Amino acid sequence: MNARHEIPTHLNVADRAFGGLTMRQLLSAAIGLALAYGAASDLPLPFAARLGAAAFVVVATLLLVLWRPAGRPLEDWVFVLLRYCATPRIAVWRPREHREPTRRPHEVVLRPLI
């Protein structure tokens, strides 16, 4: 018997769950909408401020879920930005002197981010 097996070709593509969104996007949208509902109903602020906070959360959720700059999720770009801010800007390398038998680590000069 000659059995045929299908070879998967889309291994790095997330499965679409509902409405063209992945499960990660759906869960992020559900959490964002729940936070917006909480902001609109539970914050001890005037009604207009609660609606403004809820609108801000909804817009942030929509950006997080739907906007994919360069084909990557927005949270990946946030992690890239955080890593960039945490990385030193100036690295100073000084060669070892030939007479010195012990090794010294390289020096890194950190500047304030302000």
N, C-alpha and C positions, 0 to 999 in steps of 0.2 A: 504494500500500500504506500502510495506517495503522499505523505502529509505535507501541507503547506503551513508555514508559520509567518505571521506578519511581524516585520521588524519595526519597532517604534522609531519614528523619525523626529518627533517633537519632544525631546527629553528635557530641554531647557525652557520650555514654555509652560506657564502655569495654566491649569485647567480653569475654564470659565464655569462659574456656578449659576449665576442668575443675571440676566440683563447685560451680558458681556463683561461682568465684573468677576474678579477672582474671589476666592474665599477670604483672602487677606483684606481686600478692598471692602467686601461686605461687612466683615467684622469691624474694620476701622470706621465705616460709615455708621454702623449700629452704635458703637461706643460714642462717636461724636454726636449723634442725634440724642442719645441718652444724656450726655453732658449738657447739650443745649436745652433739653427739656428741664433738667435740674437747675440750670442757670435761670430759666424763665420762671420757674415755679417756686424755688426754694431760697433764693438769695434774699437777704434782708435789705433790699434796696427799693427805691421807687420803681413803679411799673415801667417807665420809659428806660431806666437804667438796666432793668432786668431784660427787657426786649433787646436793648443794644448789646448786652453781653451774650445773649442767646444768638443774635445775628452774627456776632463776631465768631462764636464757636462754630456755627453752621458754615460760614465762609471758610474758616480754617480747615474744617473737616472736608469740604468740597475740594479745596486745594490739595490736601493730603491724599485724598482718595483718587481724584481724577487727573490731576496735573502730573505728567511724567516727562520732565525735561530730559532730553537726550535718551529717551527710552528707559529711564531708571526712575524708581519711585522717589518721591520727595523726601522721605525719611532717610534714604541713602545719602542724599545731598546734605541733609542736616548733620549726619554723622561725619561726612567729609569736612564740613565747615567747622565742627567741633574739634576734629583732629588737627585741622590747619591752625586753629586758634591755640591749641595746646602744644604745638611744635615750636621749638626755639627757632628764631629767625637768623641768628648769627652763629656759625660754628667756626672756631679758631683751631687750626691745626698747627702744632709746632713739632718739627722733627726731633727725634731723640738725638742726644749727643752721642758720639761714637765711644767715648770713654765710659759711659754710664752702663753698668751691667744690669741694673734693674729697669723694669718697664714702668713708665708712668702713663696713666690714662690720658686720653685727649681731653682738652678743655673745651667746654661749651659756655659761651657767654650769653646770658639771658637778659633781654631788655624788658622793661615793663610794657604791657600792651596798650597803655594809655597814649 
